[in-house]
Amino acid sequence: MTDETSRLTADAIHRETHSSRAVPSVILAGLLIVACLYVMLEAALKALGQDPWLTSPEDAAAWVGSLPGSASPAVLAAAGALIFIVGLIFLLAALLPGRRARLTIPNDRAAVVVDAEVLASSLARRARLAAGVAPEQVLVTIGRRLVDVQVRPTSGTPVSERSVREAVEDELVRTSVDPIPEVRVAIAESGVIGQ
């Protein structure tokens, strides 16, 4: 692959494995637009000599200038907490990686991205076959660095944790997921009757 092609492939993989910041950006821009339009409306009404729609710019400025003296502490605390929470949400949306539940498979010819649910289904099938249990007795969850396999055995039938782990690890190697996550297997102490 050329450098340009590999860069485009890396960009495509990043776009598919990371969530967009478009939604928080649009929400913040919409809030700022509404606030600016309101200020412009009040200023225009003031310039035309009309009564203010909600409050005049002078009254709003005087109210802000008199804070915190003119407001009750409970209202100020609630408003401060609300502003802090909204700011924290937008800050975390901007700084956190925003990874989607998708994994990549290295390929020289194309960008291959696999949904975590699809891979979890495949791993659950291999774990189920290795444990000799029904499909509803196996639960697989996939994180960025960990595959968690939970098996509820049939009562009276032992399940080898090692054989389940080896089967799941083999399936991960076969799929060529990059990077290969660690596999953790948990066998429930109580079994399922009649499966």
C-alpha positions, 0 to 999 in steps of 0.5 A: 500500500502507498502512504496515501492509501494507508493514511486513508485506510487509517482515517476510515478505521478511526471514523468507524471505531470512534463516535462523532462529536457532531451531536454535542457540537450541534447542541452547543451551537444551537444553544449559543444561537438561541442565546445570541438571537434572544440578546439581539431581539432584546437589543432591537426592541430597545433600539426601536423604543418598544417594551422588552420581550422578557427583560431589558438589557439594562435590567438583565445586566443589573441583575447579573451585577447584583449577584449573589446578593439579590438571589437566594443561596439555594437558587444560586447553588442549584444554578451553579450545579446545573451549569457545572453538570452541563459543562462537565458533560460537554467537556467529557464529550470533547476529551474522552475518546468516544470509542464505538463497540467495534474492533478492527481486523488488519488487512492489506487490501481493505479497512475491516471493522467488526461490530463487537456484537457480531464477534461476541456471538461468534465467541459465545458459539465457540464457548458453548461448543467447548462447554457443551451447554445450550446457547442461553447458558453462555454470555460474552461481553467484549470490551476494548481490552477484555473478553468476559465469558460467563458460563452457567453449566448444566447441573451435574456436568462439569465445565472446564474453564481452561477448555472454554478459554482456549476455544475463545482464544483460538477464535480470537486468533482466527478472526485476527482482531487487533489487538487481541483482548485478554479472555476472562472465563467465569463458570457459575457455581450454580448450574441450570437444570434440564438443559 
